[in-house]
Amino acid sequence: MININLLREEISLPRKRPPISVSEKRKNHLFILLLLLSFVVIGFLWWRVERQIAILDRNIRISEQRRIKLEGIIKEVKSYEEQKQSLQSKLDLIVNLQKNQACPVPLMQQVSDLLPIEIWIQSFRQQGNQVNLEGSSVSYNAIATFLENLNQSQNVQPGSVNLINAEERGPGEIRFSLSWIFMKS
């Protein structure tokens, strides 16, 4: 047989909460208000930090661009300094050569003006005002012409031209050496 239970079991109803008192409502409102205020403060601080990061990132980019630009300028300056140093060393060399050759340049110019075509210079030395020259010629007449030209020169001390030796080395070649005192003008 079948049994039917006509009595229902008691259904448990949710219990009613006791009503919230006014002080508890205020506490809840205050808690929510503090929570919202905390979110606002945290949001503001977050925004401020993000803004500072953006400013610093922009400053870093600007500084990096300046650094790259300045590196190029530094390379240019170093290049100019190297060129300046190179030019200065060349200038010092030229000045040094001019100091050391203050007398030989006019002397060589004068000797080349006085030298007949038939004479070739083998060696040329100057010590102070004393000049020694060794050369070769095809004839004694060319050597005599050169000696006469030296004696008539204004930059040669009168009577200082000396033919040290002259000898034939073969057909058409006469080797000679001479000296004189050069006077600076």
Secondary structure as GFF3:
##gff-version 3
##sequence-region A 1 185
A	DSSP	alpha_helix	22	100	.	.	.	ID=ss1
A	DSSP	alpha_helix	104	114	.	.	.	ID=ss2
A	DSSP	beta_strand	119	127	.	.	.	ID=ss3
A	DSSP	beta_strand	130	137	.	.	.	ID=ss4
A	DSSP	alpha_helix	140	152	.	.	.	ID=ss5
A	DSSP	beta_strand	162	170	.	.	.	ID=ss6
A	DSSP	beta_strand	173	181	.	.	.	ID=ss7
###
